[in-house]
Amino acid sequence: MVAISATDRVFVLTGAGVSAESGIPTFRGVNGLWRNYRIEEVASPDAWRHDPRLVWEFYSMRRRVAASATPNPAHLALASLEQKLGERLFLCTQNVDDLHDQAGSIRVVHMHGELFKSRCDTCSRAPFRDTNTYDPPAELPRCDCGGRIRPHICWFGEVPFELDRIFRALDECTVFIAAGTSGVVEPAASFVAHVGGRARTIYVGAEEPANASAFTECHLGKAGEVLPLLADSIQ
Ligand code: APR
């Protein structure tokens, strides 16, 4: 499957396809609609300014779906890979669910934020764990500073989290694996091009991603079936 040497440094990027077998819908596989809203219409600073209640309704729905999901073999395979490789594995996820963490992955970089965290949209209070749902007619949560409490999610038009750390890991990696991501949302879609000819690049997913040509290897299939095989092949 994938021969990893004792000195290889592996960067893994996961997307919604890795959580699909846990019952969490992907964005584009189901044409990315929620109640006839495109994801970009409810996950953006404009949506927040215009209709914070609708935004909280959307994220409350996503919290309920994610809360009833459990890790699938894809998440477990990546947790076991971290056991084998230790700090030679860098796991970066676009997913905001906590299934990698639940599966036992210790070092997970959530570049698009975390569904079960909220933060104040005004003061510099640190993001905090929040599993609450806020559906109409519930009052929207407020910070002591008077600001509104928002989901700790990177919205369209905002800068993803920990990019310095991510690009350092990209520069150091010798193997780049992307799993379950359509390869259309930046900057994650360009990570594979960034590692370019310097690293082996492997895609694992149900269908070819938009950036398929940038990968040296493509393993089509369900993440829950392919990633365990890949992790087992790595000693
Ligand atoms: N196993 C592997 N891949 C799968 C599976 C599966 N069981 N089911 C679906 N897929 C693939 C689809 O073929 C698709 O290529 O997962 C990919 C999911 O693509 P998207 O829905 O676009 O999700 P993702 O690439 O993670 O989206 C990136 O866009 O909406 C924003 O911030 C959001 O993080 C998200 C970002």
Boltz pocket constraint, residues with backbone or C-beta under 6 A from the ligand:
constraints:
  - pocket:
      binder: B
      contacts: [[A, 14], [A, 15], [A, 16], [A, 17], [A, 18], [A, 20], [A, 21], [A, 26], [A, 27], [A, 28], [A, 29], [A, 39], [A, 94], [A, 95], [A, 112], [A, 154], [A, 179], [A, 180], [A, 181], [A, 182], [A, 183], [A, 184], [A, 185], [A, 204], [A, 205], [A, 206], [A, 207], [A, 208], [A, 209], [A, 221], [A, 222], [A, 223], [A, 224]]
      max_distance: 6.0
